[in-house]
Amino acid sequence: MRIRINSSAALLAATAVVALATVGCASRGGSGGSQPAAAPTAAAPATSARGGAKAGMDAQGNVVDSSKIEAGSGRTVKGLNGYEGEITGNPARNSKFTKLQIGMSARQVTDLAGQPTDQGAYVTGKAFIPFYFGSDRHRFEMTYKGQGRLIFAGGGMGDYSAGNLIWIIHNPNESGYR
């Protein structure tokens, strides 16, 4: 017995399966609301050979290299309007970052901490998920010399603002450049 396969029907069925799987993946990864999700936590943070300290940190929990810090290295906190975020490291003396709260807008942050030494933006992996319209599609980063780094999660589709503060990295040795 010979079975004939209608190629256009098979193509339509395969397209439907891919579309449903993509929508399912996007809906499972979103936070369900308009607020950005916290920075993703690492399953097993990398440790260095120096007494079990996390990557980019010393044994006392101080950040020594901001570029090597991984999500999940700090403590998770709840901030303004229910935003969740992370604070990593210990603040420098007289740090401007101690006035900041997770969930603040970029404008609120610059009003309190002043203008950054350097800043920039980048997209996250969520930006490449087809049919994903949730938040945290891009990130905005501000660096302050001698203070550390601030990471903001950008909004959803069509929202190109700098977003809300989700991660404070205290680093008194910060060079101020990304």
ChimeraX attribute file (.defattr): number of C-alpha atoms within 10 A of each C-alpha:
attribute: neighborCount
match mode: 1-to-1
recipient: residues
	/A:1	3
	/A:2	4
	/A:3	5
	/A:4	6
	/A:5	8
	/A:6	8
	/A:7	9
	/A:8	9
	/A:9	10
	/A:10	11
	/A:11	11
	/A:12	10
	/A:13	12
	/A:14	11
	/A:15	12
	/A:16	12
	/A:17	11
	/A:18	11
	/A:19	14
	/A:20	11
	/A:21	12
	/A:22	16
	/A:23	14
	/A:24	13
	/A:25	15
	/A:26	17
	/A:27	15
	/A:28	10
	/A:29	13
	/A:30	18
	/A:31	14
	/A:32	12
	/A:33	9
	/A:34	13
	/A:35	22
	/A:36	26
	/A:37	19
	/A:38	22
	/A:39	19
	/A:40	11
	/A:41	14
	/A:42	11
	/A:43	8
	/A:44	8
	/A:45	15
	/A:46	15
	/A:47	13
	/A:48	14
	/A:49	8
	/A:50	11
	/A:51	9
	/A:52	12
	/A:53	18
	/A:54	23
	/A:55	21
	/A:56	20
	/A:57	24
	/A:58	17
	/A:59	12
	/A:60	9
	/A:61	15
	/A:62	21
	/A:63	28
	/A:64	18
	/A:65	16
	/A:66	22
	/A:67	12
	/A:68	13
	/A:69	20
	/A:70	19
	/A:71	18
	/A:72	20
	/A:73	24
	/A:74	21
	/A:75	12
	/A:76	18
	/A:77	16
	/A:78	15
	/A:79	17
	/A:80	13
	/A:81	10
	/A:82	11
	/A:83	19
	/A:84	20
	/A:85	28
	/A:86	24
	/A:87	21
	/A:88	25
	/A:89	24
	/A:90	17
	/A:91	21
	/A:92	17
	/A:93	10
	/A:94	8
	/A:95	16
	/A:96	16
	/A:97	20
	/A:98	15
	/A:99	9
	/A:100	17
	/A:101	22
	/A:102	27
	/A:103	25
	/A:104	18
	/A:105	18
	/A:106	19
	/A:107	14
	/A:108	15
	/A:109	23
	/A:110	13
	/A:111	9
	/A:112	13
	/A:113	17
	/A:114	12
	/A:115	14
	/A:116	19
	/A:117	15
	/A:118	15
	/A:119	17
	/A:120	13
	/A:121	15
	/A:122	10
	/A:123	14
	/A:124	14
	/A:125	9
	/A:126	17
	/A:127	17
	/A:128	10
	/A:129	15
	/A:130	12
	/A:131	14
	/A:132	20
	/A:133	18
	/A:134	22
	/A:135	23
	/A:136	27
	/A:137	23
	/A:138	22
	/A:139	21
	/A:140	20
	/A:141	20
	/A:142	23
	/A:143	24
	/A:144	25
	/A:145	16
	/A:146	18
	/A:147	24
	/A:148	29
	/A:149	27
	/A:150	24
	/A:151	26
	/A:152	28
	/A:153	30
	/A:154	26
	/A:155	22
	/A:156	20
	/A:157	13
	/A:158	7
	/A:159	12
	/A:160	11
	/A:161	16
	/A:162	20
	/A:163	25
	/A:164	28
	/A:165	31
	/A:166	29
	/A:167	27
	/A:168	24
	/A:169	25
	/A:170	26
	/A:171	27
	/A:172	20
	/A:173	16
	/A:174	21
	/A:175	17
	/A:176	18
	/A:177	15
	/A:178	15
